[in-house]
């Protein structure tokens, strides 16, 4: 039975490093527009990681123009993700950073963790 499950399972994307909540990342996603395919960059902070086996996801939040917050959820095993670049690591004491939704400006900054 486990052989059958492994054959259906999506392969692990090697372009995604070990992610943690609070990291500032840049996700390069393949976007299809008609016949053409291009790569779009989505920069932001990871506010949530949902561990669910092959359906593991992470949610990235960024502030768009006019101070509007935009959140986007990505599958860890998605072939649409070209690469993920970690720009900063942050110290967090929580697993889910939903409190960032109510904050704007300098209040959204997290303490940086140096490795």
Order of alpha helices (4+ residues) and beta strands (2+ residues): alpha-beta-beta-beta-beta-beta
